[in-house]
Amino acid sequence: RVRWGADGNLEFLGRADGQFKIRGHRIEPGEIESALMACPGIAQAAVLAVKDHRGAGRLVAYLVTDSGANEAHGTHGASDDRGGDGHRVDDLGVDGPAAEGPAADAVVRAARARVTEVLPEHMVPSAVLRLDGPLPLTPNGKLDTRALPAPRWTELTGDAEPTTPAEALYAGLFAEVLGLPSVGVHDSFFELGGDSIVVIRLVTRVREAGVEVSPREVFRLRTPAALARATGAAAPDARPPAPLPEPFSLVDSTVAERADFVAAVPDLVDIVPATPLQEGFFFHAQMDGAGADGYAVQDTLDLAGDVDADALRVSVQHLLDRHPLLRAAFVQRHDGRILQLVGEQVELPWSQADLSGLAPDRRD
């Protein structure tokens, strides 16, 4: 949906088809709702993207069973049920009176199990809430999303306790990186809101504890119990991580080459091989010459409120000071090999303009 602005530009107002993006996947909620409605005993279904306690978007399904739909104007509470393995499988954190109790809960459990089998993983709701009456509607007949209860995300976890030191390690670190009070050993990292970014944090914390695990293993095994069986616990005499390579130890260079490198980067502190991807970037940059750099990413950010420009500049400068590879220059040796020359210090390119004296329509 778009509209013409007063300045003649089109303003993007949002999508008209109800799609949204979760964990990098474009989701059509109607597909999930259709899969849920096809399950026996489900009378109504609505699927929304809801932000959890960490601000990450997650799928939430609201279900009404046949018995709940028959109540003309029931309350919109939601039931709470647990599966036999200690997983919380239905409401997952919203209080409310039960409608038909265990029978309705069993219908919801069966529906969730069914959509888990027929839908791609990224389309399976993280939380399924059973309402005790029909879906709430606005006066014009649309779904009243404001009237739907929000999950209590920190209560989504199961209660299966760790039985080994390795399970305790993983359960504790799952809870830490996901911002949860506790995690059951059969809880899936991704059903609790984990994503590829949080996986890296988890792997780092596990390795710091002396256990070697890879992101691939987390994606494949998912639960504290499965990861514990595969990787075990930290050995009592676990060795610390290998030290970082010494400066200038990754690339052999002659005295003459070193002199050339220092001439290019006077405060040279290290020489690092370029990765294959960086070699491709270098090649295209050389081929394009003075043309536009196809790999340069530019973005514009609008910062709300009062902005301290000096503090912002100092903060970004600290990033350059902290991360050596952000200060790297690239050079090609006589043998064709691409190298990164890391300088000790690089001053952040920075310019600023004060537009406060201009009329608002002239600031863009």
N, C-alpha and C positions, 0 to 999 in steps of 0.2 A: 504494500500500500504506500502510495506517495501522494504528495500534494505540492502545488506550486507555492513557493515562498514569495514574499513581497519583493525580493531582489531578482526574481525570475528564475531562481534555481529550484530544482526538485528536492524536496525533503523526504527522506525515507522514514516511514512511520511504523514499519514492522511487517511481518508476513501475514497474509490473509488466510493461509491454509492450515494454521495451527501447528506447524512443525517447529521443533526446537532442537538444539544440539546438546548432547550429553556425552562427555568424555571423547569429544571429537567426532561423534557419530550423529548424523542427521536423523532425527526420530520423527516418525509419523504416528502420533498417539492413537489415531483411529485404527491402525493395524493391530495394536496391542489390545485395544478395547474390543475389537471384533474377535480376537483369539480368546479373550476372557468370556465374552458373551456366548461363545460356542460351547463352553463348558456346562455340563449338566448342573442345574440348580442356580445358575447365575442369571438374575433378572436385569440388572443394570451394572454398568462399569464406566468409570471415568479415569483417565490417566493424565497426570500433570507432572511438570518439572518443578520440583520444590528444592529450595536451598537448605542444606543440612546445617549442623552446628558449626561446621568449618567454612560455610559459604559456598560449598561445592554443589552444583546442580545434580539432583538424583531423581529417578522415576518413582512416583508413588501412584499406586492403583487404589481406587475406592470402589468397593464392590457392595452390591445389594443382592441378597439371595431371594429366591422366590417367596419365602415366608416374610422377609423384610419388606418386599415390594407390596405385599398385600395389606400392610399397615398404611392407612390413608395418610396420616401425618405423624409419623413416628419421630422420635428424637434422632439427631444425627450424631449420636455417640458411636463408639467403635469398640469391638470386642478385643480381648487379649487372650491368646492361646499359645501353648507351647507344644512342640512335637515331642515324641518320646525320646529323641536323642539329645534333648536339652536346647535345641534351637528354638528361637522365637520365630514362628512361621506366619502369623497372620497380622493382627493389628500392630503389634510392634510399637506400643507405647502410647495409646490413647485410651482414656477411661470412658466407660459408658455401660449402660445396662445391656444385658445379653438378650438377643431375640432368638428364640428357639435353641439357645445355648449350644451344646456340643454338636448337634446336627448341622447347624449353620456353619459352625467353625470347620467341621469336616468338609463341607462343600467348598469352602474357601481354600482349605489346604489342598484339596484335589485340583482345584482350578489353578492354583499357583504351580503345582507340580506339572500340570499339563502344559502351561505356557512355557515353562522351563525347557520342556522337551521339543516344542514346536517353533519357538522363536529364537533368533540369535541372542547370544548372551547379553549384548549391549541393550537389547530391548526388553529384558526381563526386569520387572520393577524391583527396586531395592526394598520397598515396604508395601505391604498389602493391607489395607484397612477395611474391615467389614462394618458398614453402616447399619444402624438399627431401623432405618426407614428409607423411603425413596431418596434419590439424589436431590439435594436442595436446588431450587430454581429461582431465578430472578423474576420480577413481575412480567418481563417480556418473554419468559419461557426459556432463557438460556441458563446454562449451568452456573450456579452461584458459587464460584470458587472460594469466596471469602467465608462462606458458611461451612466449608469443609474443615474438619479438624486436622491439625498438623501433627505429624509423628513426633514423638519424643525420641530423637535420634540416639541419645546416649543410653536408651533402654532397648536398643535393637539386638543386643548381643545375647548369646546363649549362656548357660550356666554350667557347662561341662568343665570341671576343674582340671588343671594340669596334673599329670601323674608322674612326670619325669622332669629333671632339671631342664632338658632341652625344650619341652613343651612350655614350661614356665617362662623360659627366656623368650620364646616367640610370642606367647600370649601377652607378656608384659610389654614387649616392643610394639606389637600390633596396637595395643591400647595407647601407647605413648604417641606414636606418629599419627594415629587417627583421632586423637583427642577424646578417647573414651575412658570411662572409669575402669572397665575390665573387658576382657574378651574371652569367650569360650574356646576351647581347643579345636572345636569343629566348625568355627565360624570362618566364612570365606572373607579374605582380605578385601575383595572387590565388592562383595555384597554389603560390606560395612562402609563403603565409600572410598576405598583405595583406588588410585589411578597410577599411571606410569610415573608421574612426578613423585608421588608419595612412595612408590616402590623403591626409587633410588635412595630416599631417606632411610627407609627400612633396611635396605641392604647395607648401607653405610653403618648404621647402628649395630646390626648383627655382626658385621666384620670387626667393629671396634670391640665387641664382646668376645672375640677370638674364634668365631665360627665362620667358615667360608661358605658363602651362598651367592648365587647369581640372580639377577633380575629374571632371567628365563625360568629359574626354578620357582620363584615366587608366582609367576604367571601360571605355571603348570600345576603346582601343588596347592597353593592358595590358603591352606589352613595351618594353624600352629601344629596340629597333630601330624599332618602329612610332611611338613617341612622338618619337624623334629625327627621323624623316622628316617628321612633321607639324608640329613646332614649331621644329626647327633648334636651333642652339647660341646661347649668349649673344653678342650683338654686342659688339665691342671697346669701343664707346662707349655701352654700355647705360646708360640713365638710372636713377638710384635710384628707388625707389618714391615715389609722390606723397606729400607730407607730409599729416599728419592735419589736418582742418579746425580752424581757430582756434575757441576757445570763443565761444559765442553767435553763431556765424556761420551756423548751419543753420536758425535760426528768427528771423524778424523780429518784434519786439515793440515796443510803445509804452512810453514812460516810465512811464505808469500801470500797464501790465501787468507791467513789470519789477519795479515796487515791490510789486505783489501777490505775485509769485513769490518775491521776497526775504523777504516777510513769512511766507510758507509754509515756505521753506527758507532760514534766515538766512545760512548759509555757502554760498550758491549759486555754483557754478563753471561751470555750462554748462546749456544748454537744448537738448534733442534731440527730434525728432519721434518719436512712437510708431509702431511698425510696425503693419501691418494686424492681425496676430495679437494684439498687445498691446491694440489698440483693442477687439477682441472680448472680451479678458479684462476690460478696464475696464467695458465695457457690462454684462457679466453680474454683475460685482461690484456695480455700482450697482443693478441690477435686484433682486439677491438681498438687498440691504440687510444686515441683521445676521445673515442666514442663513449656513449653512456655505459656504465658498468651494470650489466644485467644481474649481478649478484648483490648489488648494494641495496639494502632495505632501508627506506626512509619512512618515518611515521610522524604524525603530528598529535601531540597530547594537549588536551585542555585541562589545566589544573584549577580546581575550584578553590575559592578563598584567597587569602593573602599568601603570596609565595615569596620566600626569601631567596632571591636569585643567587646571592653569594653562597648561601648554605647549600643550594642545589648544585652549584658548580663544584664546591668542595667535595660533596658526597660522590659525584660522578668521578672526580679526580681520584678519590680514594679507591674506586673500582680499578682504575688503571694502575694505581700503586700496588694494589693487592694481587692482581692476576697478571703474571708475567706475559702470558700469550696474548693479552690485549695490547701489549706494547711491541709486538713482533713486527718486523719488516721482512720482506721476502726478497730473495736473491737467487739467481740461477748460476750454478758453477759451470766451469768450462766443460765438465763431463755431462752437463744437462740436468744434474740433480738440483731440485728445488730445496732451499733451506730457509729456516726461520731465524732471523737475527734478533735476539731479545736485548733491548736496551734497559739500562737501570732505571731510567726515568723518561716519561713522555708527558709533555704538557698538553692538557686537554684543549682541543680547539673549541673556542667559546666566543660567542658574540651575543649581545642582547640589545634590544631596541625598546624604548619607552614610548608606547602609543597612547598613554593616558590623555595626552593633549588633543587627540583626534576624536572626532565624532564617532559614535559606535558603528555607523554604516561605512566608515572609511578605514576601519582597523583590519579588515580581512584582505 
